[in-house]
Amino acid sequence: MQPPSDANTTGCEDESELLQAIFQVKWRFRVLRELAKAPMRLSRLRRAIPECSKKVLIDTLHSLESLSLIAGLTTQQR
């Protein structure tokens, strides 16, 4: 997962709404913090945040993707 190419497509009206969207869900900030260190696959992210269940982590990633804060979740290259 990595930052999207156009970070201005979050659907939030201003920065305060974006911050509220990030912090209103328990794991969003922690996931963003880990991904800011380096792009990583789900398994590495799970090892970085072991107290977060796989389901919650995947749901959090999907929500961050819908806010256009990360990209690459649904596209996998083989």
C-alpha positions in Angstrom: 0.0 0.0 0.0 1.2 3.5 -0.8 0.0 7.1 -0.8 -2.4 7.8 -3.7 -1.2 9.9 -6.6 -3.8 12.6 -6.0 -4.2 13.2 -2.2 -6.9 15.9 -2.7 -9.7 13.4 -3.4 -10.6 12.4 0.2 -14.1 13.7 0.0 -13.5 15.8 3.1 -14.4 19.5 2.9 -11.4 20.7 4.8 -8.4 19.6 6.9 -10.4 19.4 10.1 -12.9 16.9 8.6 -10.0 14.9 7.3 -8.4 14.7 10.7 -11.7 13.8 12.3 -12.2 11.0 9.7 -8.7 9.7 10.5 -9.0 9.8 14.3 -12.6 8.7 14.7 -11.7 5.1 14.0 -9.4 3.4 16.5 -6.8 1.9 14.1 -6.6 4.4 11.3 -3.8 6.6 12.7 -1.7 3.6 13.7 -2.0 2.0 10.3 -1.2 5.3 8.6 1.8 5.7 10.9 3.1 2.2 10.0 2.6 2.7 6.3 4.4 6.1 6.4 7.5 4.2 7.3 7.4 2.2 4.1 4.9 0.5 1.8 4.2 -3.0 3.1 2.1 -6.0 2.4 -0.7 -7.1 4.7 1.3 -9.8 6.4 4.1 -7.3 7.4 1.5 -4.8 8.5 -0.1 -7.5 10.7 3.3 -8.2 12.3 3.8 -4.4 12.9 0.4 -4.2 14.7 -0.1 -7.6 16.3 -2.9 -6.4 18.6 -5.1 -5.6 15.6 -7.1 -8.5 14.2 -6.8 -9.4 10.5 -10.5 -8.5 9.9 -10.2 -5.1 11.6 -6.9 -4.4 9.8 -8.5 -5.2 6.4 -11.6 -3.1 7.2 -9.3 -0.2 8.3 -7.3 -0.4 5.1 -10.5 -0.4 3.0 -11.7 2.7 4.9 -8.4 4.5 4.3 -8.6 3.6 0.7 -12.1 5.0 0.4 -10.8 8.2 1.9 -8.0 8.2 -0.7 -5.4 8.2 2.0 -3.8 5.0 0.6 -3.8 3.3 -2.7 -2.9 -0.2 -4.0 -5.1 -2.3 -1.7 -7.3 -3.9 -4.4 -4.7 -4.1 -7.2 -2.1 -6.8 -6.9 0.6 -7.5 -9.4 1.8 -11.0 -10.0 
